Amino acid sequence: MKIVTIIVLVAIALFFLLPILSGNASIPEDMSASQIGSFIGGFARYWIDALTSAF
């Protein structure tokens, strides 16, 4: 049970950290709508590109 929990936590961390570490999703400097939108857009763009290149 503990190993499954660790694997799930690592998968969730990679899901959120890969777009940030690759530079596609910049961490918002403040809580303005444009900063949050830029972050979510970069996050989505990273995963769309990753999935299209995988398939």
C-alpha distance matrix in Angstrom:
0.0 3.8 5.5 5.3 6.4 8.9 10.1 10.8 12.6 14.5 15.6 16.8 18.6 20.2 21.3 23.2 24.3 25.8 28.7 29.5 29.5 31.6 34.1 34.2 32.8 34.5 33.1 35.3 37.8 38.5 37.5 40.4 40.0 41.2 38.6 35.7 37.1 37.5 33.9 32.6 35.2 34.2 30.5 31.4 33.9 31.4 29.0 31.9 33.4 30.2 29.7 33.4 33.5 30.5 32.1
3.8 0.0 3.8 5.5 5.1 6.3 8.7 10.0 10.6 12.4 14.3 15.5 16.5 18.4 20.0 21.5 22.2 23.9 27.0 27.4 27.2 29.5 32.1 32.4 31.0 32.4 30.9 33.3 35.5 36.3 35.6 38.7 38.7 39.7 36.9 34.2 35.9 36.0 32.3 31.4 34.1 32.8 29.3 30.6 33.0 30.3 28.3 31.5 32.7 29.5 29.5 33.2 33.1 30.3 32.4
5.5 3.8 0.0 3.8 5.4 5.1 6.2 8.6 9.9 10.6 12.3 14.3 15.3 16.5 18.3 20.3 20.7 21.9 25.2 25.9 25.3 27.4 30.2 30.7 29.7 31.3 30.1 32.8 35.2 36.4 35.8 38.7 38.5 39.2 36.4 33.8 35.2 35.1 31.4 30.5 32.9 31.4 27.8 29.1 31.2 28.3 26.2 29.4 30.3 26.9 27.0 30.6 30.3 27.3 29.5
5.3 5.5 3.8 0.0 3.8 5.5 5.1 6.1 8.6 9.9 10.5 12.3 14.2 15.3 16.4 18.7 19.7 20.8 23.8 24.8 24.8 26.6 29.3 29.3 28.2 30.1 29.0 31.5 34.2 35.1 34.3 37.0 36.5 37.3 34.7 31.9 33.1 33.2 29.6 28.4 30.7 29.5 25.8 26.7 29.0 26.4 23.9 26.9 28.2 25.0 24.6 28.3 28.3 25.3 27.1
6.4 5.1 5.4 3.8 0.0 3.8 5.5 5.2 6.2 8.6 9.9 10.6 12.3 14.3 15.3 16.9 18.1 19.8 22.5 23.2 23.4 25.6 28.0 28.0 26.5 28.1 26.6 29.0 31.5 32.2 31.3 34.2 34.0 35.0 32.3 29.5 31.0 31.3 27.6 26.5 29.1 28.1 24.4 25.6 28.2 25.7 23.5 26.7 28.2 25.2 25.1 28.9 29.0 26.4 28.4
8.9 6.3 5.1 5.5 3.8 0.0 3.8 5.5 5.1 6.2 8.6 9.9 10.5 12.3 14.2 15.6 16.0 17.7 20.8 21.2 20.9 23.3 25.8 26.3 25.0 26.4 25.1 27.8 30.1 31.3 30.8 33.8 33.7 34.4 31.5 29.0 30.6 30.4 26.7 26.0 28.5 26.9 23.5 25.0 27.3 24.4 22.7 26.1 27.1 23.9 24.4 28.1 27.9 25.4 27.8
10.1 8.7 6.2 5.1 5.5 3.8 0.0 3.8 5.5 5.2 6.2 8.7 9.9 10.6 12.2 14.5 15.1 16.0 19.2 20.2 19.8 21.7 24.5 24.7 23.8 25.7 24.8 27.7 30.3 31.6 31.1 33.7 33.3 33.7 31.0 28.5 29.6 29.3 25.7 24.8 26.9 25.3 21.8 23.0 25.0 22.1 20.1 23.3 24.3 20.9 21.1 24.9 24.6 21.9 24.2
10.8 10.0 8.6 6.1 5.2 5.5 3.8 0.0 3.8 5.5 5.1 6.2 8.6 9.9 10.5 12.6 14.1 15.3 18.0 19.1 19.5 21.3 23.7 23.5 22.2 24.2 23.2 25.6 28.5 29.4 28.6 31.1 30.5 31.2 28.7 25.9 27.0 27.1 23.5 22.2 24.6 23.4 19.7 20.7 23.2 20.7 18.4 21.6 23.1 20.0 20.0 23.8 24.0 21.5 23.6
12.6 10.6 9.9 8.6 6.2 5.1 5.5 3.8 0.0 3.8 5.4 5.2 6.1 8.6 9.8 10.9 11.9 14.0 16.6 17.0 17.4 19.8 21.9 22.1 20.4 22.0 20.6 23.1 25.6 26.7 26.0 28.8 28.6 29.3 26.6 24.0 25.5 25.4 21.7 21.0 23.6 22.3 18.7 20.4 22.8 20.3 18.6 22.1 23.4 20.6 21.1 24.9 25.0 22.9 25.3
14.5 12.4 10.6 9.9 8.6 6.2 5.2 5.5 3.8 0.0 3.8 5.5 5.0 6.1 8.5 10.1 10.1 11.5 14.7 15.3 15.0 17.2 19.8 20.2 19.1 20.8 19.9 22.8 25.4 26.9 26.7 29.3 29.1 29.4 26.4 24.2 25.5 24.9 21.3 20.8 23.0 21.1 17.8 19.6 21.5 18.5 17.1 20.7 21.5 18.4 19.4 23.0 22.7 20.7 23.4
15.6 14.3 12.3 10.5 9.9 8.6 6.2 5.1 5.4 3.8 0.0 3.8 5.4 5.1 6.1 8.8 9.8 10.5 13.3 14.7 14.9 16.4 19.0 18.8 17.9 20.1 19.7 22.5 25.5 26.9 26.4 28.6 27.9 28.1 25.5 23.0 23.9 23.4 19.9 18.9 20.8 19.2 15.7 16.9 18.9 16.1 14.1 17.5 18.6 15.5 16.0 19.7 19.7 17.5 20.0
16.8 15.5 14.3 12.3 10.6 9.9 8.7 6.2 5.2 5.5 3.8 0.0 3.8 5.4 5.0 6.5 8.6 10.2 12.3 13.3 14.3 16.1 18.1 17.7 16.1 18.1 17.2 19.7 22.7 23.7 22.9 25.3 24.7 25.2 22.6 19.9 21.0 20.9 17.3 16.2 18.7 17.4 13.8 15.2 17.7 15.4 13.6 17.1 18.6 16.1 16.7 20.4 20.9 19.1 21.5
18.6 16.5 15.3 14.2 12.3 10.5 9.9 8.6 6.1 5.0 5.4 3.8 0.0 3.8 5.4 5.4 5.8 8.3 10.8 10.9 11.5 13.9 15.8 16.1 14.5 16.0 15.0 17.8 20.5 22.0 21.8 24.4 24.2 24.4 21.4 19.2 20.7 20.1 16.4 16.1 18.5 16.7 13.5 15.7 17.8 15.1 14.2 18.0 18.9 16.5 17.8 21.4 21.4 20.1 22.9
20.2 18.4 16.5 15.3 14.3 12.3 10.6 9.9 8.6 6.1 5.1 5.4 3.8 0.0 3.8 5.4 5.0 5.5 8.7 9.8 9.7 11.4 14.0 14.2 13.4 15.5 15.4 18.6 21.5 23.3 23.3 25.4 25.0 24.6 21.8 19.8 20.7 19.7 16.2 15.9 17.6 15.3 12.2 14.3 15.7 12.6 11.7 15.5 15.9 13.2 14.8 18.3 17.9 16.7 19.7
21.3 20.0 18.3 16.4 15.3 14.2 12.2 10.5 9.8 8.5 6.1 5.0 5.4 3.8 0.0 3.8 5.9 6.1 7.7 9.7 10.9 11.9 13.9 13.1 12.1 14.7 14.7 17.4 20.7 22.2 21.7 23.5 22.6 22.4 19.9 17.6 18.1 17.4 14.1 13.1 14.8 13.1 9.6 11.1 13.1 10.4 8.9 12.6 13.8 11.5 12.6 16.1 16.5 15.4 18.0
23.2 21.5 20.3 18.7 16.9 15.6 14.5 12.6 10.9 10.1 8.8 6.5 5.4 5.4 3.8 0.0 3.8 5.9 6.5 7.2 9.2 11.0 12.2 11.6 9.7 11.7 11.2 13.9 17.1 18.5 18.2 20.2 19.6 19.5 16.8 14.5 15.6 14.9 11.3 10.9 13.2 11.5 8.2 10.7 12.9 10.6 10.2 13.8 15.0 13.5 15.0 18.3 18.7 18.2 20.8
24.3 22.2 20.7 19.7 18.1 16.0 15.1 14.1 11.9 10.1 9.8 8.6 5.8 5.0 5.9 3.8 0.0 3.8 5.6 5.2 5.9 8.4 10.0 10.6 9.3 10.7 10.5 13.9 16.6 18.8 19.2 21.2 21.1 20.6 17.4 16.0 17.2 15.7 12.2 12.9 14.7 12.1 9.6 12.7 13.9 11.1 11.6 15.3 15.6 13.9 16.2 19.2 19.0 18.7 21.7
25.8 23.9 21.9 20.8 19.8 17.7 16.0 15.3 14.0 11.5 10.5 10.2 8.3 5.5 6.1 5.9 3.8 0.0 3.8 5.4 5.2 6.0 8.6 8.9 9.0 11.3 12.3 15.7 18.6 21.0 21.5 23.0 22.5 21.4 18.6 17.4 17.8 16.0 12.9 13.3 14.2 11.2 9.0 11.6 12.0 8.6 9.3 12.9 12.5 10.6 13.3 16.1 15.5 15.4 18.6
28.7 27.0 25.2 23.8 22.5 20.8 19.2 18.0 16.6 14.7 13.3 12.3 10.8 8.7 7.7 6.5 5.6 3.8 0.0 3.8 5.6 5.2 6.4 5.5 5.5 8.4 10.0 13.2 16.3 18.6 19.0 20.1 19.3 18.0 15.4 14.3 14.4 12.3 9.5 10.1 10.6 7.4 5.7 8.7 8.8 5.9 7.7 10.9 10.7 10.0 12.8 15.1 15.0 15.7 18.6
29.5 27.4 25.9 24.8 23.2 21.2 20.2 19.1 17.0 15.3 14.7 13.3 10.9 9.8 9.7 7.2 5.2 5.4 3.8 0.0 3.8 5.5 5.4 6.2 4.9 6.0 7.1 10.6 13.4 16.0 16.9 18.4 18.3 17.0 13.9 13.3 14.2 11.9 8.9 10.7 11.8 8.6 7.6 11.3 11.6 9.3 11.4 14.5 14.3 13.7 16.6 18.8 18.6 19.4 22.4
29.5 27.2 25.3 24.8 23.4 20.9 19.8 19.5 17.4 15.0 14.9 14.3 11.5 9.7 10.9 9.2 5.9 5.2 5.6 3.8 0.0 3.8 5.4 7.8 8.1 8.7 10.0 13.7 15.9 18.9 20.3 21.8 21.9 20.4 17.2 17.0 17.9 15.3 12.5 14.4 15.0 11.6 10.8 14.1 13.8 10.9 13.0 16.2 15.2 14.1 17.4 19.5 18.5 19.2 22.5
31.6 29.5 27.4 26.6 25.6 23.3 21.7 21.3 19.8 17.2 16.4 16.1 13.9 11.4 11.9 11.0 8.4 6.0 5.2 5.5 3.8 0.0 3.8 5.7 7.7 9.2 11.7 15.1 17.5 20.5 21.8 22.7 22.4 20.4 17.6 17.6 17.7 14.8 12.7 14.2 13.9 10.2 10.1 12.9 11.6 8.6 11.3 13.9 12.2 11.6 15.2 16.8 15.6 16.8 20.1
34.1 32.1 30.2 29.3 28.0 25.8 24.5 23.7 21.9 19.8 19.0 18.1 15.8 14.0 13.9 12.2 10.0 8.6 6.4 5.4 5.4 3.8 0.0 3.8 5.6 6.2 9.3 12.4 14.6 17.7 19.2 19.7 19.6 17.3 14.6 15.2 15.3 12.0 10.4 12.7 12.2 8.5 9.6 12.6 11.3 9.3 12.6 14.8 13.4 13.7 17.2 18.4 17.7 19.3 22.3
34.2 32.4 30.7 29.3 28.0 26.3 24.7 23.5 22.1 20.2 18.8 17.7 16.1 14.2 13.1 11.6 10.6 8.9 5.5 6.2 7.8 5.7 3.8 0.0 3.8 6.3 9.7 12.2 15.0 17.5 18.4 18.5 17.7 15.4 13.2 13.3 12.7 9.6 8.3 9.9 8.8 5.0 6.7 9.2 7.6 6.2 9.8 11.6 10.6 11.6 14.7 15.7 15.7 17.5 20.1
32.8 31.0 29.7 28.2 26.5 25.0 23.8 22.2 20.4 19.1 17.9 16.1 14.5 13.4 12.1 9.7 9.3 9.0 5.5 4.9 8.1 7.7 5.6 3.8 0.0 3.8 6.4 8.8 12.0 14.2 14.8 15.3 14.7 12.9 10.3 10.0 10.1 7.3 5.0 7.2 7.4 4.2 5.1 8.6 8.5 7.8 10.6 12.7 12.8 13.6 16.2 17.8 18.2 19.7 22.1
34.5 32.4 31.3 30.1 28.1 26.4 25.7 24.2 22.0 20.8 20.1 18.1 16.0 15.5 14.7 11.7 10.7 11.3 8.4 6.0 8.7 9.2 6.2 6.3 3.8 0.0 3.8 6.2 8.7 11.6 13.0 13.6 13.9 12.0 8.7 9.5 10.6 7.6 5.7 9.2 9.8 7.3 8.6 12.1 12.0 11.5 14.3 16.5 16.4 17.2 19.9 21.4 21.7 23.2 25.8
33.1 30.9 30.1 29.0 26.6 25.1 24.8 23.2 20.6 19.9 19.7 17.2 15.0 15.4 14.7 11.2 10.5 12.3 10.0 7.1 10.0 11.7 9.3 9.7 6.4 3.8 0.0 3.8 6.4 9.0 10.5 12.1 13.0 12.0 8.3 8.5 10.9 9.0 6.4 9.7 11.6 9.9 10.1 13.7 14.6 14.0 16.2 18.7 19.2 19.5 22.0 24.0 24.4 25.5 28.1
35.3 33.3 32.8 31.5 29.0 27.8 27.7 25.6 23.1 22.8 22.5 19.7 17.8 18.6 17.4 13.9 13.9 15.7 13.2 10.6 13.7 15.1 12.4 12.2 8.8 6.2 3.8 0.0 3.8 5.5 6.9 8.3 9.7 9.0 5.2 6.1 9.1 7.9 6.4 9.7 11.7 11.1 11.8 14.9 16.0 16.2 18.3 20.4 21.2 22.0 24.3 26.0 26.9 28.1 30.4
37.8 35.5 35.2 34.2 31.5 30.1 30.3 28.5 25.6 25.4 25.5 22.7 20.5 21.5 20.7 17.1 16.6 18.6 16.3 13.4 15.9 17.5 14.6 15.0 12.0 8.7 6.4 3.8 0.0 3.8 7.1 8.5 11.1 10.5 7.1 9.0 12.0 10.9 10.1 13.4 15.2 14.5 15.5 18.6 19.5 19.6 22.0 24.0 24.6 25.5 27.9 29.5 30.2 31.5 33.9
38.5 36.3 36.4 35.1 32.2 31.3 31.6 29.4 26.7 26.9 26.9 23.7 22.0 23.3 22.2 18.5 18.8 21.0 18.6 16.0 18.9 20.5 17.7 17.5 14.2 11.6 9.0 5.5 3.8 0.0 3.8 5.7 8.9 9.4 6.8 8.2 11.5 11.6 11.1 13.8 15.9 16.1 16.9 19.5 20.9 21.5 23.4 25.3 26.4 27.4 29.4 31.1 32.2 33.4 35.5
37.5 35.6 35.8 34.3 31.3 30.8 31.1 28.6 26.0 26.7 26.4 22.9 21.8 23.3 21.7 18.2 19.2 21.5 19.0 16.9 20.3 21.8 19.2 18.4 14.8 13.0 10.5 6.9 7.1 3.8 0.0 3.8 6.5 8.4 6.7 6.5 9.9 11.2 10.7 12.4 14.9 15.9 16.3 18.5 20.3 21.3 22.8 24.5 26.1 27.1 28.7 30.5 31.9 33.0 34.8
40.4 38.7 38.7 37.0 34.2 33.8 33.7 31.1 28.8 29.3 28.6 25.3 24.4 25.4 23.5 20.2 21.2 23.0 20.1 18.4 21.8 22.7 19.7 18.5 15.3 13.6 12.1 8.3 8.5 5.7 3.8 0.0 3.8 5.5 5.4 6.3 8.6 10.1 10.9 12.5 14.2 15.7 16.7 18.5 19.9 21.5 23.2 24.3 25.9 27.4 28.9 30.3 31.9 33.4 34.9
40.0 38.7 38.5 36.5 34.0 33.7 33.3 30.5 28.6 29.1 27.9 24.7 24.2 25.0 22.6 19.6 21.1 22.5 19.3 18.3 21.9 22.4 19.6 17.7 14.7 13.9 13.0 9.7 11.1 8.9 6.5 3.8 0.0 3.8 5.5 5.2 5.9 8.5 9.9 10.5 11.8 14.1 15.2 16.2 17.7 19.8 21.2 21.9 23.8 25.6 26.7 27.9 29.8 31.3 32.6
41.2 39.7 39.2 37.3 35.0 34.4 33.7 31.2 29.3 29.4 28.1 25.2 24.4 24.6 22.4 19.5 20.6 21.4 18.0 17.0 20.4 20.4 17.3 15.4 12.9 12.0 12.0 9.0 10.5 9.4 8.4 5.5 3.8 0.0 3.8 5.5 5.0 6.0 8.6 9.9 10.2 12.1 14.0 15.1 15.9 18.1 20.1 20.6 21.9 24.0 25.5 26.3 28.0 29.9 31.2
38.6 36.9 36.4 34.7 32.3 31.5 31.0 28.7 26.6 26.4 25.5 22.6 21.4 21.8 19.9 16.8 17.4 18.6 15.4 13.9 17.2 17.6 14.6 13.2 10.3 8.7 8.3 5.2 7.1 6.8 6.7 5.4 5.5 3.8 0.0 3.8 5.4 5.1 6.3 8.7 9.8 10.6 12.3 14.3 15.2 16.6 18.7 19.9 21.0 22.6 24.5 25.7 27.0 28.7 30.4
35.7 34.2 33.8 31.9 29.5 29.0 28.5 25.9 24.0 24.2 23.0 19.9 19.2 19.8 17.6 14.5 16.0 17.4 14.3 13.3 17.0 17.6 15.2 13.3 10.0 9.5 8.5 6.1 9.0 8.2 6.5 6.3 5.2 5.5 3.8 0.0 3.8 5.4 5.1 6.2 8.5 9.9 10.5 12.2 14.0 15.4 16.9 18.2 19.9 21.2 22.7 24.2 25.9 27.1 28.7
37.1 35.9 35.2 33.1 31.0 30.6 29.6 27.0 25.5 25.5 23.9 21.0 20.7 20.7 18.1 15.6 17.2 17.8 14.4 14.2 17.9 17.7 15.3 12.7 10.1 10.6 10.9 9.1 12.0 11.5 9.9 8.6 5.9 5.0 5.4 3.8 0.0 3.8 5.4 5.1 5.9 8.4 9.7 10.4 11.8 14.0 15.5 16.1 17.9 19.7 20.9 22.0 23.9 25.5 26.7
37.5 36.0 35.1 33.2 31.3 30.4 29.3 27.1 25.4 24.9 23.4 20.9 20.1 19.7 17.4 14.9 15.7 16.0 12.3 11.9 15.3 14.8 12.0 9.6 7.3 7.6 9.0 7.9 10.9 11.6 11.2 10.1 8.5 6.0 5.1 5.4 3.8 0.0 3.8 5.6 5.1 6.1 8.5 9.9 10.3 12.1 14.4 15.1 16.2 18.1 19.9 20.8 22.2 24.1 25.7
33.9 32.3 31.4 29.6 27.6 26.7 25.7 23.5 21.7 21.3 19.9 17.3 16.4 16.2 14.1 11.3 12.2 12.9 9.5 8.9 12.5 12.7 10.4 8.3 5.0 5.7 6.4 6.4 10.1 11.1 10.7 10.9 9.9 8.6 6.3 5.1 5.4 3.8 0.0 3.8 5.4 5.2 6.1 8.6 9.8 10.7 12.6 14.2 15.4 16.6 18.5 20.0 21.3 22.6 24.6
32.6 31.4 30.5 28.4 26.5 26.0 24.8 22.2 21.0 20.8 18.9 16.2 16.1 15.9 13.1 10.9 12.9 13.3 10.1 10.7 14.4 14.2 12.7 9.9 7.2 9.2 9.7 9.7 13.4 13.8 12.4 12.5 10.5 9.9 8.7 6.2 5.1 5.6 3.8 0.0 3.8 5.5 5.0 6.1 8.4 9.9 10.8 12.1 14.1 15.4 16.5 18.1 20.0 21.1 22.6
35.2 34.1 32.9 30.7 29.1 28.5 26.9 24.6 23.6 23.0 20.8 18.7 18.5 17.6 14.8 13.2 14.7 14.2 10.6 11.8 15.0 13.9 12.2 8.8 7.4 9.8 11.6 11.7 15.2 15.9 14.9 14.2 11.8 10.2 9.8 8.5 5.9 5.1 5.4 3.8 0.0 3.8 5.4 5.2 5.9 8.5 10.1 10.4 12.0 14.0 15.3 16.2 18.0 19.7 21.0
34.2 32.8 31.4 29.5 28.1 26.9 25.3 23.4 22.3 21.1 19.2 17.4 16.7 15.3 13.1 11.5 12.1 11.2 7.4 8.6 11.6 10.2 8.5 5.0 4.2 7.3 9.9 11.1 14.5 16.1 15.9 15.7 14.1 12.1 10.6 9.9 8.4 6.1 5.2 5.5 3.8 0.0 3.8 5.5 5.0 6.1 8.8 9.8 10.4 12.1 14.2 15.3 16.4 18.2 20.0
30.5 29.3 27.8 25.8 24.4 23.5 21.8 19.7 18.7 17.8 15.7 13.8 13.5 12.2 9.6 8.2 9.6 9.0 5.7 7.6 10.8 10.1 9.6 6.7 5.1 8.6 10.1 11.8 15.5 16.9 16.3 16.7 15.2 14.0 12.3 10.5 9.7 8.5 6.1 5.0 5.4 3.8 0.0 3.8 5.5 5.3 6.6 8.8 10.2 10.8 12.5 14.5 15.7 16.7 18.7
31.4 30.6 29.1 26.7 25.6 25.0 23.0 20.7 20.4 19.6 16.9 15.2 15.7 14.3 11.1 10.7 12.7 11.6 8.7 11.3 14.1 12.9 12.6 9.2 8.6 12.1 13.7 14.9 18.6 19.5 18.5 18.5 16.2 15.1 14.3 12.2 10.4 9.9 8.6 6.1 5.2 5.5 3.8 0.0 3.8 5.4 5.3 6.1 8.5 9.8 10.6 12.1 14.2 15.2 16.5
33.9 33.0 31.2 29.0 28.2 27.3 25.0 23.2 22.8 21.5 18.9 17.7 17.8 15.7 13.1 12.9 13.9 12.0 8.8 11.6 13.8 11.6 11.3 7.6 8.5 12.0 14.6 16.0 19.5 20.9 20.3 19.9 17.7 15.9 15.2 14.0 11.8 10.3 9.8 8.4 5.9 5.0 5.5 3.8 0.0 3.8 5.6 5.2 6.1 8.5 9.9 10.5 12.1 14.1 15.5
31.4 30.3 28.3 26.4 25.7 24.4 22.1 20.7 20.3 18.5 16.1 15.4 15.1 12.6 10.4 10.6 11.1 8.6 5.9 9.3 10.9 8.6 9.3 6.2 7.8 11.5 14.0 16.2 19.6 21.5 21.3 21.5 19.8 18.1 16.6 15.4 14.0 12.1 10.7 9.9 8.5 6.1 5.3 5.4 3.8 0.0 3.8 5.6 5.3 6.1 8.6 10.0 10.7 12.2 14.4
29.0 28.3 26.2 23.9 23.5 22.7 20.1 18.4 18.6 17.1 14.1 13.6 14.2 11.7 8.9 10.2 11.6 9.3 7.7 11.4 13.0 11.3 12.6 9.8 10.6 14.3 16.2 18.3 22.0 23.4 22.8 23.2 21.2 20.1 18.7 16.9 15.5 14.4 12.6 10.8 10.1 8.8 6.6 5.3 5.6 3.8 0.0 3.8 5.4 4.9 6.0 8.4 9.8 10.3 12.2
31.9 31.5 29.4 26.9 26.7 26.1 23.3 21.6 22.1 20.7 17.5 17.1 18.0 15.5 12.6 13.8 15.3 12.9 10.9 14.5 16.2 13.9 14.8 11.6 12.7 16.5 18.7 20.4 24.0 25.3 24.5 24.3 21.9 20.6 19.9 18.2 16.1 15.1 14.2 12.1 10.4 9.8 8.8 6.1 5.2 5.6 3.8 0.0 3.8 5.4 5.2 6.1 8.5 9.8 10.7
33.4 32.7 30.3 28.2 28.2 27.1 24.3 23.1 23.4 21.5 18.6 18.6 18.9 15.9 13.8 15.0 15.6 12.5 10.7 14.3 15.2 12.2 13.4 10.6 12.8 16.4 19.2 21.2 24.6 26.4 26.1 25.9 23.8 21.9 21.0 19.9 17.9 16.2 15.4 14.1 12.0 10.4 10.2 8.5 6.1 5.3 5.4 3.8 0.0 3.8 5.5 5.2 6.1 8.5 10.1
30.2 29.5 26.9 25.0 25.2 23.9 20.9 20.0 20.6 18.4 15.5 16.1 16.5 13.2 11.5 13.5 13.9 10.6 10.0 13.7 14.1 11.6 13.7 11.6 13.6 17.2 19.5 22.0 25.5 27.4 27.1 27.4 25.6 24.0 22.6 21.2 19.7 18.1 16.6 15.4 14.0 12.1 10.8 9.8 8.5 6.1 4.9 5.4 3.8 0.0 3.8 5.6 5.3 6.1 8.8
29.7 29.5 27.0 24.6 25.1 24.4 21.1 20.0 21.1 19.4 16.0 16.7 17.8 14.8 12.6 15.0 16.2 13.3 12.8 16.6 17.4 15.2 17.2 14.7 16.2 19.9 22.0 24.3 27.9 29.4 28.7 28.9 26.7 25.5 24.5 22.7 20.9 19.9 18.5 16.5 15.3 14.2 12.5 10.6 9.9 8.6 6.0 5.2 5.5 3.8 0.0 3.8 5.5 5.0 6.2
33.4 33.2 30.6 28.3 28.9 28.1 24.9 23.8 24.9 23.0 19.7 20.4 21.4 18.3 16.1 18.3 19.2 16.1 15.1 18.8 19.5 16.8 18.4 15.7 17.8 21.4 24.0 26.0 29.5 31.1 30.5 30.3 27.9 26.3 25.7 24.2 22.0 20.8 20.0 18.1 16.2 15.3 14.5 12.1 10.5 10.0 8.4 6.1 5.2 5.6 3.8 0.0 3.8 5.4 5.3
33.5 33.1 30.3 28.3 29.0 27.9 24.6 24.0 25.0 22.7 19.7 20.9 21.4 17.9 16.5 18.7 19.0 15.5 15.0 18.6 18.5 15.6 17.7 15.7 18.2 21.7 24.4 26.9 30.2 32.2 31.9 31.9 29.8 28.0 27.0 25.9 23.9 22.2 21.3 20.0 18.0 16.4 15.7 14.2 12.1 10.7 9.8 8.5 6.1 5.3 5.5 3.8 0.0 3.8 5.5
30.5 30.3 27.3 25.3 26.4 25.4 21.9 21.5 22.9 20.7 17.5 19.1 20.1 16.7 15.4 18.2 18.7 15.4 15.7 19.4 19.2 16.8 19.3 17.5 19.7 23.2 25.5 28.1 31.5 33.4 33.0 33.4 31.3 29.9 28.7 27.1 25.5 24.1 22.6 21.1 19.7 18.2 16.7 15.2 14.1 12.2 10.3 9.8 8.5 6.1 5.0 5.4 3.8 0.0 3.8
32.1 32.4 29.5 27.1 28.4 27.8 24.2 23.6 25.3 23.4 20.0 21.5 22.9 19.7 18.0 20.8 21.7 18.6 18.6 22.4 22.5 20.1 22.3 20.1 22.1 25.8 28.1 30.4 33.9 35.5 34.8 34.9 32.6 31.2 30.4 28.7 26.7 25.7 24.6 22.6 21.0 20.0 18.7 16.5 15.5 14.4 12.2 10.7 10.1 8.8 6.2 5.3 5.5 3.8 0.0
